[in-house]
Every structure is written in structure tokens, then in C-alpha cells.
Amino acid sequence: MLFKKKEKIPEFFKPILWSYNFDDINPRKDKKAIILNSINYGGLNHWRWIMKYYGKKEIKKNLLKIHTTEIRPRALNLASIIFGVKNFNYAPRGTKR
């Protein structure tokens, strides 16, 4: 029986994924957390890795699902330019009557 080698992310992600058990992170299953933390707290090496691994189209698709309140304002501006996201998912502030 053949076992697939467990996919791992590079060690330089450890500082930006401090709230996760780094050894258990899977790039496929934990895509949202990796993309979100890379955009919010990562450096150029993190941004390059997620673009190479996931591709701009997949990152854009995930960014459209994330509420803008989860993304730091400066990172939001840069991500909108790089990934071509014009309308982010804004969380509703209240209900209309």
C-alpha cells in the first residue's frame, strides 16, 4: 500500500501561523487560514508562495468569501490591487426595517 507524503508548508510560515499547530497544517485543508494570515501578516516571501501554490485566481476566489473586517486595511488595499478584487464581502452592520 502506498502512502502519500503529507503536504507541508515552508517553515517560514511558522511566525504568521502562531495560533495553529504548525505540524498539523495542511495547505489544501487550511487554505483560508494560510491565505488570510499571509495577506495580513506575511512578507513578500509569503505572498510569493501563496501565489505560486494557489494561483491568483484561487486566492481571489477566497478573498471574495472573506469579510473585509478580517483583513487589515493596508493589506486590503494591496490585495485588491494585486488580485484584482474590486468588491470585497462587507459584513452587514444591521438589519433594515
C-alpha positions, 0 to 999 in steps of 0.5 A, a space after each residue: 500500500 502506498 502512502 502519500 507524503 503529507 503536504 507541508 508548508 515552508 517553515 517560514 510560515 511558522 511566525 504568521 501561523 502562531 495560533 495553529 499547530 504548525 505540524 498539523 497544517 495542511 495547505 489544501 485543508 487550511 487554505 483560508 487560514 494560510 491565505 488570510 494570515 499571509 495577506 495580513 501578516 506575511 512578507 513578500 516571501 509569503 505572498 510569493 508562495 501563496 501565489 505560486 501554490 494557489 494561483 491568483 485566481 484561487 486566492 481571489 476566489 477566497 478573498 471574495 468569501 472573506 469579510 473585509 473586517 478580517 483583513 487589515 486595511 493596508 493589506 486590503 488595499 494591496 490585495 485588491 490591487 494585486 488580485 484584482 478584487 474590486 468588491 470585497 464581502 462587507 459584513 452587514 452592520 444591521 438589519 433594515 426595517 
